[in-house]
Amino acid sequence: MCTNGDDLETAITALQPDVVLTGVRMPPSGVDEGIRIAVRLRDTNPEIGVVVLGDHLDPSSVLGVLCTGTRRRAYLLTERIRTYHSLIGAIETVATGGSVLDPLIVDALNQIRELGACHRLSELTQREREVLSKIALGDGNDASAGSLAVTKRDRIAPRRPPGHLAL
């Protein structure tokens, strides 16, 4: 357990955990330490998963966590976590390479897309949006592949240049 972003960074370096559970905000800045750590980990330790707990729906924070892909990432709203089993399930999903997004987050991101305010999401193909909705519902690889009529080894979405939302 860490009390600030600096301690969390130190713990990650020392312990090399499978998954980091963090909030959006923590000292020293109290602004977006958790988001910045998630983004940094994507570059420095991509195999470390990150589960972010947000206390309210903030699309910019969500996009910060997902801007480099959804693999090994989860974003949950604390007020909607009903049981510890759902939190443990998200951690286990992220630890095995999956992703979990609260469905309200996906709804908000879709509303932003509809308003044209989110350029990256507006670039998603219909197929990529289908995949994103499966991720948001917490479907695993087998369930997603089955409902999308592909095998887990099939490529669901074309490769995108760096900086694009990758699914």
N, C-alpha and C positions, 0 to 999 in steps of 0.2 A: 504494500500500500504506500502510495507516494502523496505528498501534500502539495507539490507544485510541479510545474513542467520540467524544471531543472533536475529535480530528484527522479522524475520519471525517465528522463533521458539517461541518467546515470544508471538506473536500475535496468533499463533495456540493454545497455552496453554490457553490464556485468552479468545479467541473467540469461540474455538471449531467449526470451519467452516465446512460446508458440503464438500466443495471442495477448494483446494489450487491451485492457478495458479502460476507457477514459471518458471523461466528460468533454464537452465542447470548450468550456472555460475553466481555467485554473490559474493560480498565481504563477509567475510574477505579473503577467500582463492582465490577467482576468478577462481577456478578450476572446482569443481563439487558440490557446496553447494546444489543446487536444487536436484540433484540426491541423495545425502546423506540424505536430508530431506525426500524425497519420500520413501527411504528404511527404515529409522527410523520410519516413520509414519505407515508403514505396521506392525511393531512390537508393537508400542505404541498406535496407534489409527487407526486400520484397516478400520474403517467405514468412515474415512476422505478420500475423493477422491483426486487425484493429477493429474493435467494437466501440463505436461512439454512442454515448447516451446524451441525447439532447433534451433539455427541459422545455423547449418549445420548438415549433416548426419554423426553421430558418433555412430556406432554400439555398442561400449562399453558402452556408456551412455544409450542407449536404453536397453541393456541387464541389466544394473544396475537397471533401473526402473522396468523391468519385471521379474527379477530373482526370485521373490517370488510370481509371479502370475500377471495376467492382470486385475483382478477385480478392478474396481474403479481407473483405470489408463488410461491415454492418453498421447501420445507422438506425437506432431505435429511439422512440420517444418514451422517456421515463414514465410519464403518466399513463401510458398504454401497456406497460409491462404488468401483467396481471399476476403472474406466478414466477417463482424463481426458475421453474422448469423452462419457461420461454426464454429467459436470459441464458440459462445453461445451454439450451438448444442453439441459440444464436452463436454462442462462443464455440460450440462443437462444430457447427457448420463452417464458421470462418477458419477454424483450425484445420479443417480438411479441404480448404481451398474454395469453399463456397461463399455466398454473399446473402445478406438478409437486409431488407429495407422495410420499414413500416409502410403498409399500404397507403396511409395518409400522406406520406412523403412522396410516393409516386403520383398520387392524385395532385398534390401541389405542384410538382414538377411538370405534370401534363398541363395544368392550368397556365403555368408560366409559358410553356411552349405555345399554347393556343393564343396567348397574348403577344407572342413574338418577342418576348423579353429575354429569352434564353437561347442564344445562337447555337450553342453546341447541341442542346437537345433537339432543336429544330432540324438538325442535320441527320438525325437518326432515321433509318429506313423503317418501314412498317415492320419488317421482320425483327429489327433490333429493338423496336418498342415492344414486340411480343415477348422477346427474351427478357427485357427489363421487367415486364409485368410478372413473369415467372419468378424472377429473382425477388421482386418485392413481396410476393406471396410466400417466399421462403421455400419454394419447391426445390428439391435436390436435383442433382444432375440426371438421375434416372427418370424421375417424374417429369422434369422439363423436357428431356429428350423425347420421352414417349408422347407427351401431349403436343410437341412441335413436329412429330413425325421425322425425327433424325436420331442417329446414334450419338453417343457421347463423343465419339471420335470425329464426327462430321463437323465441318466449320459452319457455324450458324450465321456468322456475319463476316463480311469481307474485312481484310486488314485495313486499318486506317493509319494515316501518318501520325507521328508522335504529337501529342497534344489533343487528340480527339478522344471522346468518351469511348472506351473500348468495352465491349461486352463479351 
